[in-house]
Every structure is written in structure tokens, then in C-alpha cells.
Amino acid sequence: MSFWTQKLSFESHIRSIATSASSKHRIMKHALCLFADTILVSMCFWSFLLPVLEYCSPVWMSSAASHLGLLDHVVSKAVRLSDGLLVCDLEHRHRVAALYMFYKIHCNPNHALEAAFSQVYVPAWLTRLAVSVHSRHLAVPMCRTVQFGRSFVPACVQLWNSLDEPC
């Protein structure tokens, strides 16, 4: 199965993830009917459902919000099933995973992708923005399309730059 279509989108891949997660949600629903324990539902969510929704998320993070909404819908169904016991912000978890991968690549000078990353931002003029940025601020790559702006390197550079200095 191809991860991208002729339009270079991950729609079919996201739909297959949502389908797989929905089948695991049905298993959680049957477990709740059988055992009547919301803690068991919570454990099933963290063990079986969430890994499906998070696997290789930095690869397909450039997907459209409408496609990623399918995954959020599955999470919201699981939260309703657990009577609010679950708290999961899937978008936040995807951003943290992408930043973690970005950090590992950026801090390894021998990594094959390290050359594709932006260099440290050196301002040409001292402006309010230039004074307020942290010492590890990176230059944001120029993005001609919105889709490329949502892809791994530009999105992670923007997330990296939004962090505080101690982080």
C-alpha cells in the first residue's frame, strides 16, 4: 500500500490508521461491556490504541487538518468511553514526538539529515525580534506552499524556535 497518493497527500494512510484504531476502539467497547471497568478501558487505550495513532507521526505530520481530525475523532470516542478518565491531546503528543526526533537529528553532526536542517539564525540587524530570540534559534526555511510549511523540517524549526532557552 502506498503512503501517498498522486496528489502527494497522506489521506489514504491516515484513513487506514483511523480504521485500525476504530477496530481497536470496538475491542475496548466490548471489554467495557464485559468487565464494566473504565480503568481497563484506560489501560487498553494507552497500550493498544495510542501506539497505532502515534507510530511514525513525524512522517505524516504534513497531513491536512481534516485528515488528522479523523484520528482526533477516534481519541474523543475513547475519552467518552472512559467517562472522562482519559486525557489525551493527540496533536501535542505528535508535536513532542516530532521535536524529539528533530533534536536527535540536529544534535548529531554525523546524521544524514543534519545537513538539510537550517543553521543558527544570525540577524542582519538588531531588532526587537533579534534581541528576544534564544541562542539556538534557527533560520526558518522558505516555504512556497502551505503543505511544505507543515512538513517535518519547517514545522519543527518553528516549534524549536518557539521553545524557551532552558528547554
C-alpha positions in Angstrom: 0.0 0.0 0.0 1.3 3.4 -0.9 1.7 6.0 1.8 1.0 8.9 -0.5 -1.3 9.4 -3.5 -0.9 11.1 -6.8 -1.7 14.4 -5.0 1.2 13.7 -2.6 -1.1 13.5 0.4 -1.2 11.0 3.2 -5.0 10.8 3.2 -5.2 7.1 2.4 -2.6 6.3 5.1 -4.4 8.4 7.7 -7.7 6.7 6.8 -6.1 3.3 7.3 -4.7 4.3 10.7 -8.2 5.6 11.7 -9.7 2.3 10.5 -7.2 0.3 12.5 -7.7 2.4 15.6 -11.5 2.2 15.2 -11.3 -1.6 15.3 -9.3 -1.4 18.5 -11.9 1.0 19.9 -14.6 -1.6 19.3 -12.5 -4.1 21.3 -12.3 -1.6 24.1 -16.1 -1.1 23.9 -16.6 -4.9 24.2 -14.2 -5.0 27.1 -16.1 -2.3 28.9 -19.4 -4.2 28.3 -17.8 -7.4 29.6 -15.9 -6.2 32.6 -17.6 -2.8 33.3 -14.2 -1.3 34.3 -13.2 2.2 33.0 -9.6 1.7 34.3 -9.3 -1.3 32.0 -10.5 0.9 29.1 -7.9 3.4 30.0 -5.2 0.8 30.1 -6.3 -0.6 26.7 -6.2 2.9 25.3 -2.6 3.6 26.4 -1.5 0.1 25.4 -3.3 -0.7 22.2 -4.9 2.3 20.6 -2.5 5.2 21.2 0.6 3.4 19.7 -1.3 3.0 16.5 -2.2 6.7 16.4 1.4 7.8 17.2 3.5 5.4 15.1 5.8 7.4 12.7 3.7 10.5 13.2 6.5 12.9 12.2 6.5 11.3 8.7 2.9 12.2 8.0 2.7 15.4 10.2 2.2 17.5 7.0 -1.3 16.0 6.5 -4.3 18.3 6.3 -6.1 19.1 9.5 -9.3 17.5 8.1 -7.4 14.2 7.8 -5.8 14.4 11.2 -9.3 15.2 12.6 -10.2 11.5 11.8 -7.6 10.5 14.4 -8.8 13.1 16.9 -12.3 11.7 16.4 -11.1 8.2 17.5 -9.5 9.7 20.6 -12.6 11.6 21.5 -14.7 8.4 21.2 -12.2 6.6 23.6 -12.4 9.5 26.1 -16.2 9.3 26.0 -15.9 5.5 26.5 -13.8 6.0 29.7 -16.2 8.5 31.2 -13.6 11.3 31.1 -10.9 9.2 32.8 -8.6 9.6 29.8 -7.0 12.9 29.0 -5.0 12.9 25.7 -4.1 15.7 23.4 -3.0 13.9 20.3 -1.7 17.0 18.5 0.5 17.9 21.4 1.9 14.3 21.6 2.6 14.4 17.8 4.5 17.8 18.2 6.5 16.4 21.1 7.5 13.3 19.1 8.5 15.5 16.1 10.6 17.8 18.3 12.2 14.8 20.0 13.2 13.4 16.6 14.3 16.8 15.4 16.5 17.2 18.5 18.2 13.8 17.9 18.9 14.6 14.3 20.0 18.2 14.9 22.4 17.3 17.8 24.1 14.5 15.9 26.6 16.0 13.4 27.0 12.7 11.6 23.3 12.2 10.9 22.5 12.0 7.2 19.6 14.5 7.5 21.5 17.1 9.6 22.7 18.9 6.5 19.1 19.5 5.5 18.4 21.5 8.7 18.7 25.2 9.0 21.7 26.8 10.6 21.6 29.1 13.6 19.9 32.3 12.9 22.2 35.3 12.7 20.3 38.5 12.4 21.5 41.1 10.0 20.1 44.0 12.1 19.4 44.3 15.8 15.7 44.4 16.1 13.3 43.6 18.9 12.8 40.1 17.5 16.5 39.6 17.1 17.2 40.5 20.7 14.4 38.3 22.1 15.3 35.0 20.4 17.3 32.4 22.2 20.9 31.4 21.3 19.8 28.2 19.5 17.2 29.9 17.3 17.3 28.5 13.7 16.5 30.2 10.4 13.1 29.1 9.2 13.3 27.7 5.7 11.4 29.5 3.0 8.1 27.7 2.2 6.3 28.3 -1.1 3.3 26.1 -0.2 1.3 25.5 2.9 1.8 21.8 2.6 5.6 22.2 2.7 5.3 24.5 5.6 3.6 21.8 7.5 6.3 19.2 6.7 8.8 17.9 9.2 11.8 20.4 8.8 9.9 23.7 8.5 7.3 22.8 11.2 9.9 21.5 13.6 12.1 24.6 13.1 9.1 26.8 14.0 8.4 24.6 17.1 12.1 24.6 18.1 12.2 28.4 17.8 9.0 28.8 20.0 10.7 26.9 22.9 12.2 28.8 25.8 16.0 28.9 26.2 16.1 26.3 29.1 14.2 23.7 27.1 
